[in-house]
Amino acid sequence: MRRGDGKRRLGEEDVTRFRDEPHDDGEAAVEPETIVVEITDTFDLHDFHPREIPELVDAYLEAAQEKGFIDVRIVHGRGKGVQRARVQSLLNGHTRVESFADAPGDRGGWGATLVKLRPA
């Protein structure tokens, strides 16, 4: 579902994802793929392409706040820390975010970020 400002919203409705498929000339084409994302207190980014992350994180924070969540967890994975830095950069100064920090070891450690949302 798209809002008037052109941004996608996550929710119990369809979310368009992009999938690469080769063209006849061998170049990859971007074609929409529809999936449904359930909004819970945890959002796992492993199933998404890195280019989707900024828009999806923003949409997730909006949907989580609308559902009344105050504390949420964004799972970005450990790897080299690129997605962690990218996600935390998006959270820094975000109007919906009160604070954020790396998750404790039992909740994903540096492979996840805990976010405290501002009340709706």
N, C-alpha and C positions, 0 to 999 in steps of 0.2 A: 504494500500500500504506500502510495506517495502522498506526502503532505503538500500543501500549497507552496512551500519553500523549496520543493524539489528533492528533499531528503527522504530517504526511506525510513520507515518505522518498523521496528521489530515487534512482534507480539504473537498472538496465536493465529495470525493471518499469514499469508504467503510473503516470503521475502525472496527477491530476485537475487540469484547468485550468478556468477559468470563462469563459464567453462570454456576452455580452449579446444577448438576443433580445427584441424588443418583445412585450408582452402585448397583448391585445385593447384594453385601455384606454390604450395608448400608452406605458405605463411599461416600462422595461427589466427583464427578468427575468434572474436569474443561473442558468444551467444548466451542469451539469458537461460538460466536454469532456476526453476522455482522450488524452494524448500520451505518447510515450516519450522520455525524456531520457537520453542517453549521458553518463556521468560521465567527463570528461577533465580536464586541468589548466586548462582555460579554460571559464568559464560566462558565456555572453552573455545579458544580461537584456533585450535588445531585443524579443524575441518575447513577453514577458510583460507583463501589466497591472500598473501600479504598486502596486495593492493586494495583489498576490501576492508582491511582492519580499521582504518580511521573512521570510515562511514558507519561500520557496524558497531564499533565501540560507542560512538556518539548515539546511535539509535538504541543500543542496549541500555545505556545509562538513562535515556529518556523513558523507555518502557519500564525499566526496573523502578524508577522513581514514581511513575504513574501507578504502578502496582503496589506502592507503599513500602518497598524495600528500603532500608536505611544502610545496611551493611551488605555488600556484594563482593564476590571474588571473581577476578578475571584471570583465567589460566592462559598464559602465553607460552609456556614451555621454558626449559632451561637453555638449551643450545649455547650459543655464543653471547646471548644477552641482547641481541639486536631487537627482537620483538618486545622484550621487557622495556628497553629504553624507549622504543617507539610508543608503546602503550602509556608508559608513565609520562612521556612528553605530552601526550594527548590529555592526560588527566590533570597535568599541572596548569592551574588557572581555569579549568573547566567550570562553567557556571553551576553545574549540578553537583560538583564534587566539593565536599567539605575538607576531606583529607584522604591520603592513601599511603600505603607502606607495603614493603615486601611481606608476603605471608609467612607465618611461622612454619617451621619444618614439618609439622604434622598437617598443614593445610596447603602444602605445595612448595614451601620455601621460596627461593628466588625464581621459581618457575610459575609463580602466581602473585598477583597483587591484590591486596585487600583495599576496598574503597568504601569510605563512609560518605553516603549521599546526603545532600541537604534535604530537609523536609520539603515535600511538594508544595 
